[in-house]
Amino acid sequence: SALNGSSPEAVKLAAALASSWAAFAASGKPDNPLIPHWPAYDGNRRSTLVIDSTIAVSDDPRGALRRFHSRSD
């Protein structure tokens, strides 16, 4: 595709994202065999699906930045 290329990595990422959206639309949960288990988000764990050259679940990514911007002065 013109937007993300047609490399094997781009095709794999596109398939994972499409499968996640389809699973979410069908069941309300994005879990599918192409991504790691992604737990429901809660304010303590803050599980986030990080999509980059790999797909991984990270708890509270960029937490320090989030805390910096949400501090009260």
Backbone torsions as a table, in degrees:
resi	resn	phi	psi	omega
1	SER	NA	155.8	-177.7
2	ALA	-71.1	-24.8	-176.1
3	LEU	-82.4	-38.0	-175.2
4	ASN	-128.0	6.8	179.0
5	GLY	81.3	178.4	-178.9
6	SER	-125.5	24.4	177.7
7	SER	-64.3	159.6	177.4
8	PRO	-56.5	-36.6	179.3
9	GLU	-65.5	-43.2	-179.9
10	ALA	-65.7	-39.9	179.1
11	VAL	-65.5	-42.2	178.9
12	LYS	-63.5	-43.5	179.0
13	LEU	-64.0	-44.8	179.3
14	ALA	-61.1	-40.5	178.8
15	ALA	-64.8	-41.5	179.6
16	ALA	-64.5	-42.9	179.6
17	LEU	-66.9	-44.3	178.7
18	ALA	-62.3	-41.3	178.7
19	SER	-65.8	-36.2	178.5
20	SER	-65.8	-44.7	178.1
21	TRP	-63.8	-42.3	-179.6
22	ALA	-64.6	-43.0	178.4
23	ALA	-63.9	-41.5	179.6
24	PHE	-64.2	-42.5	179.4
25	ALA	-64.3	-36.2	-176.5
26	ALA	-80.4	-34.6	-170.4
27	SER	-128.1	-10.8	-174.5
28	GLY	84.2	0.9	178.2
29	LYS	-128.2	135.1	-176.9
30	PRO	-82.1	-5.6	-175.4
31	ASP	-57.1	135.4	176.0
32	ASN	-159.6	167.1	-175.3
33	PRO	-63.7	-13.2	-175.6
34	LEU	-92.5	-5.2	177.2
35	ILE	-130.9	158.8	174.7
36	PRO	-69.2	160.3	177.1
37	HIS	-56.6	130.1	-178.8
38	TRP	-115.9	101.7	-178.3
39	PRO	-64.0	157.0	176.1
40	ALA	-60.1	143.5	-178.9
41	TYR	-70.6	136.6	169.3
42	ASP	-140.2	158.9	-174.3
43	GLY	-66.7	-16.0	178.4
44	ASN	-87.9	-51.5	-176.0
45	ARG	-84.1	-37.5	179.4
46	ARG	55.7	45.6	-179.8
47	SER	-62.8	127.4	-175.4
48	THR	-130.9	135.6	174.7
49	LEU	-82.9	117.5	-178.9
50	VAL	-99.3	118.7	-176.9
51	ILE	-108.3	114.7	-179.0
52	ASP	-144.4	-144.3	176.1
53	SER	-66.7	-19.4	170.0
54	THR	-127.1	166.4	177.3
55	ILE	-115.5	125.9	-178.8
56	ALA	-145.1	158.3	174.0
57	VAL	-98.2	132.6	179.4
58	SER	-131.4	136.3	176.9
59	ASP	-86.4	120.5	177.0
60	ASP	53.4	53.9	175.9
61	PRO	-63.9	144.9	-177.5
62	ARG	59.6	30.8	-179.5
63	GLY	-59.1	-40.1	180.0
64	ALA	-62.8	-41.0	178.7
65	LEU	-66.7	-41.6	177.6
66	ARG	-61.0	-45.5	179.9
67	ARG	-65.3	-37.2	179.2
68	PHE	-61.2	-45.2	-177.1
69	HIS	-76.7	-18.7	-178.0
70	SER	-101.9	5.0	-179.0
71	ARG	-71.0	152.2	176.7
72	SER	-99.7	132.9	177.5
73	ASP	-101.5	NA	NA
